[in-house]
C-alpha cells in the first residue's frame, strides 16, 4: 500500500500502468530535496520484473503539476557545494525517470514552472489540460535551469524557441505549447482523460517493441547533456543576483502559494 503521508508516491491503477503522484498540493508541489530523492527511488523501484508497460507522472491537484524547486529550501543554501549537491540530485532523479525502459507520460494541469517543467521534459510524452501554464522563470530570479531542462528543451522545440522561452520567461498555454511541440496533446478540459486514453493505447501494444522504440530514440540523444545545467545553476544560486531574485519572488505581495514551505 502507498504511504499516504509521502509527498511522492507510487500507485498502480492497473496491472500494466503505474502512476507517480506528486502530493504536496498546499505548496503546488514545490520540490524539496526529499521529493527529488523519492522520485529517484521510485524510478529505480520500477526497474523490476514487474515493470509496468507505461508510467504516468501526475499531480494530486489540478491547480499545479509542479511549480519547481522549493525556494525556501534553496534560500538556506550558502555554499556552492551545497547548491551543487541539490542541482546534481535533481539531475540524477530526472535522469532516473527518463531512463525507465517504458514510456513515461506527464499529465500537466495548472502551473508547470521552472523545475516542474524540467520534470515534465524528462518524460517521453506530455499532455496539457486547458489550465496548463508552462514557463521557465529562472532568469528573472537570477538563475538558470538546474536539472537538465536547458538541453531537453532545446532538443524538443529547437534552439531558437528554447532561447526565447529561457531568456524572456515567456509563458505558454496548452495550445501554444502544442503548436511548438512542447506537449504532444492539449485538451479543453483536465488532462486526465486524454492521458488515460494515451496510456491505454500504449499498454495495449507489444511491450518489447515499445521498449525497443524508446531505447532507439534515446540512443540518438547526447547522454551527458542533461547534466550540463548543474554546475552553472549551483554557482548562480549563491550569487547576489539570485538571492535578490528569490527575495523578490517571495515578497508577501506575490501569491503566497509560490513561496515554498
C-alpha positions as CSV (number, residue, x, y, z in Angstrom):
1,X,0.0,0.0,0.0
2,X,1.3,3.5,-0.8
3,X,2.3,5.7,2.2
4,X,-0.5,8.4,2.5
5,X,2.0,10.7,4.2
6,X,4.5,10.7,1.4
7,X,4.9,13.8,-0.8
8,X,5.7,11.5,-3.8
9,X,4.0,8.1,-4.0
10,X,3.6,5.2,-6.4
11,X,0.2,3.9,-7.4
12,X,-0.9,1.0,-9.6
13,X,-4.3,1.9,-11.2
14,X,-4.0,-1.2,-13.4
15,X,-1.7,-4.2,-13.9
16,X,0.0,-2.5,-16.9
17,X,0.2,1.0,-15.6
18,X,2.0,2.8,-12.7
19,X,1.4,6.4,-11.6
20,X,4.0,8.5,-9.8
21,X,1.9,11.1,-7.9
22,X,3.3,14.4,-6.6
23,X,1.3,15.1,-3.5
24,X,2.3,18.5,-1.9
25,X,-0.9,20.3,-3.0
26,X,-0.7,23.2,-0.5
27,X,2.6,24.2,-1.9
28,X,1.7,23.3,-5.5
29,X,4.3,20.5,-5.4
30,X,7.3,22.8,-4.9
31,X,10.1,20.2,-5.0
32,X,12.3,19.6,-1.9
33,X,15.4,17.5,-1.8
34,X,13.4,14.8,-0.2
35,X,10.9,14.8,-3.0
36,X,13.8,14.5,-5.5
37,X,15.1,11.6,-3.7
38,X,11.7,9.9,-3.7
39,X,11.4,10.4,-7.5
40,X,14.8,8.7,-7.9
41,X,13.9,5.9,-5.5
42,X,10.5,5.2,-7.1
43,X,12.1,5.3,-10.6
44,X,14.6,2.7,-9.6
45,X,11.9,0.6,-7.9
46,X,10.1,0.5,-11.2
47,X,13.1,-1.2,-12.8
48,X,11.9,-4.7,-11.6
49,X,10.5,-7.8,-13.2
50,X,7.1,-6.3,-12.5
51,X,7.8,-3.1,-14.5
52,X,4.5,-1.7,-16.0
53,X,4.0,-1.0,-19.7
54,X,3.5,2.7,-19.1
55,X,4.1,5.2,-16.3
56,X,2.1,8.4,-15.7
57,X,3.6,11.2,-13.7
58,X,0.9,13.4,-12.3
59,X,-0.2,15.8,-9.5
60,X,-2.7,15.1,-6.8
61,X,-4.2,18.6,-7.7
62,X,-5.3,20.2,-10.9
63,X,-4.1,23.5,-9.6
64,X,-0.5,22.7,-10.4
65,X,1.6,19.9,-11.9
66,X,4.7,21.4,-10.2
67,X,6.0,25.0,-9.6
68,X,9.7,23.9,-9.5
69,X,12.2,24.0,-6.6
70,X,11.2,24.9,-3.1
71,X,12.7,28.4,-2.9
72,X,12.6,28.4,0.9
73,X,14.8,25.4,0.9
74,X,17.1,27.0,-1.7
75,X,17.4,30.1,0.4
76,X,19.2,28.1,3.1
77,X,22.0,27.2,0.7
78,X,25.0,29.2,1.4
79,X,27.9,27.3,-0.1
80,X,28.3,26.5,-3.8
81,X,29.0,22.9,-2.8
82,X,25.5,22.6,-1.2
83,X,23.9,24.2,-4.2
84,X,25.7,21.8,-6.5
85,X,24.6,18.7,-4.5
86,X,21.0,19.9,-4.8
87,X,21.4,20.6,-8.6
88,X,23.1,17.2,-9.1
89,X,20.4,15.4,-7.1
90,X,17.7,16.8,-9.4
91,X,19.7,15.8,-12.5
92,X,20.1,12.2,-11.2
93,X,16.4,12.0,-10.2
94,X,15.1,13.2,-13.5
95,X,17.6,11.1,-15.4
96,X,16.4,8.0,-13.5
97,X,12.9,8.8,-14.6
98,X,13.9,9.4,-18.2
99,X,15.8,6.1,-18.3
100,X,12.8,4.0,-17.3
101,X,12.5,1.3,-20.1
102,X,8.8,2.1,-20.7
103,X,7.1,5.2,-21.9
104,X,6.5,7.9,-19.3
105,X,3.6,10.4,-19.7
106,X,3.4,13.7,-17.9
107,X,-0.1,14.8,-17.0
108,X,0.0,18.6,-17.0
109,X,-2.7,20.8,-15.4
110,X,-2.3,24.2,-13.8
111,X,1.2,25.6,-13.2
112,X,4.2,23.9,-14.8
113,X,7.0,26.2,-13.8
114,X,10.8,26.0,-13.8
115,X,12.0,22.7,-12.3
116,X,8.4,21.5,-12.7
117,X,8.7,22.0,-16.5
118,X,12.2,20.3,-16.4
119,X,10.5,17.3,-14.7
120,X,7.9,17.2,-17.5
121,X,10.6,17.4,-20.1
122,X,12.3,14.3,-18.5
123,X,9.1,12.4,-19.5
124,X,8.7,10.9,-23.0
125,X,5.2,12.3,-23.7
126,X,3.3,15.3,-22.3
127,X,-0.4,16.1,-22.3
128,X,-1.6,19.5,-21.2
129,X,-5.0,20.4,-19.9
130,X,-6.8,23.7,-20.6
131,X,-5.4,25.4,-17.4
132,X,-1.8,24.5,-18.1
133,X,0.6,27.4,-17.8
134,X,4.2,26.5,-18.8
135,X,7.2,28.7,-18.3
136,X,10.8,29.0,-17.2
137,X,11.0,32.0,-14.8
138,X,14.6,31.2,-13.7
139,X,16.4,34.1,-15.4
140,X,14.1,36.5,-13.7
141,X,15.3,35.0,-10.4
142,X,19.0,35.4,-11.2
143,X,19.4,31.7,-12.1
144,X,19.1,29.2,-14.9
145,X,17.5,25.7,-15.1
146,X,19.4,23.3,-12.8
147,X,18.0,19.9,-13.6
148,X,18.6,19.2,-17.3
149,X,15.8,21.4,-18.7
150,X,18.1,23.6,-21.0
151,X,19.3,20.6,-23.1
152,X,16.0,18.8,-23.1
153,X,14.0,21.9,-24.1
154,X,16.4,22.7,-27.0
155,X,16.2,19.2,-28.2
156,X,12.4,19.2,-28.2
157,X,11.5,22.7,-29.6
158,X,14.8,23.8,-31.2
159,X,17.4,26.2,-30.0
160,X,15.7,29.4,-31.1
161,X,12.4,28.7,-29.4
162,X,14.3,27.4,-26.3
163,X,16.3,30.6,-26.2
164,X,13.2,32.7,-26.3
165,X,11.5,30.8,-23.5
166,X,14.6,30.8,-21.3
167,X,15.7,34.3,-21.8
168,X,12.3,36.0,-21.5
169,X,10.4,33.7,-19.2
170,X,7.5,33.8,-21.6
171,X,4.6,31.6,-20.5
172,X,2.9,29.2,-22.9
173,X,-0.7,28.0,-22.6
174,X,-1.6,24.4,-23.6
175,X,-2.5,25.2,-27.3
176,X,0.7,27.3,-27.8
177,X,2.8,24.5,-26.2
178,X,1.3,22.0,-28.6
179,X,2.0,24.2,-31.6
180,X,5.6,24.5,-30.5
181,X,5.9,20.7,-29.9
182,X,6.5,21.1,-26.2
183,X,3.5,18.9,-25.5
184,X,2.1,16.1,-27.6
185,X,-1.6,16.9,-26.9
186,X,-3.6,19.7,-25.5
187,X,-7.2,19.4,-24.2
188,X,-10.1,21.7,-23.5
189,X,-10.6,20.2,-20.0
190,X,-8.4,18.5,-17.5
191,X,-5.6,16.4,-18.9
192,X,-6.6,13.2,-17.1
193,X,-9.0,11.7,-19.7
194,X,-6.5,12.3,-22.5
195,X,-3.7,10.8,-20.5
196,X,-5.9,7.7,-19.8
197,X,-6.6,7.4,-23.5
198,X,-2.9,7.7,-24.4
199,X,-1.8,5.3,-21.7
200,X,-4.4,2.7,-22.8
201,X,-3.2,2.9,-26.4
202,X,0.4,2.3,-25.2
203,X,-0.3,-0.5,-22.8
204,X,-2.5,-2.4,-25.4
205,X,0.5,-2.8,-27.7
206,X,3.5,-5.2,-27.6
207,X,5.7,-4.2,-24.6
208,X,9.0,-5.4,-26.0
209,X,8.5,-3.4,-29.2
210,X,7.5,-0.4,-27.2
211,X,10.7,-0.6,-25.2
212,X,12.8,-1.0,-28.3
213,X,11.3,2.1,-29.8
214,X,12.1,4.1,-26.7
215,X,15.7,2.9,-26.4
216,X,16.4,3.5,-30.1
217,X,15.1,7.1,-29.9
218,X,17.0,7.7,-26.7
219,X,20.2,6.5,-28.3
220,X,20.1,9.5,-30.7
221,X,20.3,12.0,-27.8
222,X,23.6,13.1,-26.2
223,X,23.6,11.2,-22.8
224,X,25.6,13.8,-20.8
225,X,23.6,16.8,-21.9
226,X,21.1,16.8,-19.0
227,X,23.9,17.2,-16.5
228,X,25.4,20.4,-18.1
229,X,22.9,22.6,-16.1
230,X,24.0,21.6,-12.6
231,X,27.4,23.4,-12.2
232,X,26.1,26.6,-13.8
233,X,23.0,26.7,-11.6
234,X,24.9,25.8,-8.5
235,X,27.2,28.8,-8.9
236,X,24.3,31.1,-9.7
237,X,22.2,30.2,-6.7
238,X,24.9,31.6,-4.4
239,X,25.2,35.0,-6.3
240,X,23.7,38.3,-5.1
241,X,21.5,38.4,-8.2
242,X,19.9,35.1,-7.3
243,X,19.4,36.0,-3.7
244,X,17.8,39.2,-4.7
245,X,15.6,37.4,-7.2
246,X,14.4,34.8,-4.7
247,X,13.7,37.5,-2.1
248,X,11.6,39.5,-4.6
249,X,9.8,36.3,-5.7
250,X,9.0,35.5,-2.0
251,X,7.6,39.0,-1.4
252,X,4.3,38.9,0.6
253,X,2.7,40.9,-2.2
254,X,3.1,37.9,-4.5
255,X,0.8,34.9,-4.4
256,X,1.7,33.1,-1.1
257,X,1.5,29.6,-2.6
258,X,4.6,30.2,-4.7
259,X,6.8,30.9,-1.8
260,X,7.6,27.3,-0.7
261,X,7.2,25.9,2.8
